[in-house]
């Protein structure tokens, strides 16, 4: 299998290219797949046959604010940033703030700032008061004195973040490739969790993120590979976590839809074949 890897700057770029066939597989938030299947995506392009075929993680979503903000209430009348207001993890942010007593578009404003790297950079420059970061970016922010206001799973419970996604037509036509991808991903995660590989894993991490100091890499390893909350072992999707995603999308997305069945967006046949 030959893989061409393309880092994507935003969910809009990622999903439109996936739908148009320029990408075959996307490691993306399952919320993105659902959004474009349901005609609720940020870009006006639909992906009616988008599916998830494996899990990845619970999102590792952390609400982080500038140093001057010490509590959720301090975000009143300030601006927070998201990738795209209608997709990605924006609804998680809105729900965390609502449960903290802040009402969307009344108590705070929202600006689009791109993917997590772009949002992290904007937060470091204090262009916005807060944003959701994905681990290990919150560790870098905290090291600079920024404030972590909460973790999504502590507030919402089970949540499905990253998944492997594809167009079902392509996946069906390339079943062996999808099954092989799942196996390779699962084996890579197993390798990362094996303590015998810790030193090599840290070297790989620092090679790809050279600006992160050794102490930060060690901290990231502890978060991303925490036994109960790290990468999903065997790439197994959390259907209860998908239900949480659907509840948030039913509450915040436009046009309004009641979305309840996780199995609509997940085809387990590829995963079952990979785990044989």
Secondary structure, 3 states (H helix, E strand, C coil): CCCCCCCCCCHHHHHHHHHCCCCCEEEEEHHHHHHHHCCCCCCCCCCCCEEEEEECCCCCEEEEECCCCCCHHHHCCEEEEECCCCCCCHHHHHHHHHHCCCCECCCEEEEECCCHHHHHHHHHCCCCCEEEEECCHHHHHHHCCCEEEEEHHHHHCCCCCEEEEEEHHHHHHCHHHHHHHHHHHHHHHHHHHCHHHHHHHHHHHHHHCCCCCHHHHHHHHHHHCCCCCCCCHHHCCCHHHHHHHHHHHHHHCCCCCCCCCHHHCECCHHHHHHCC
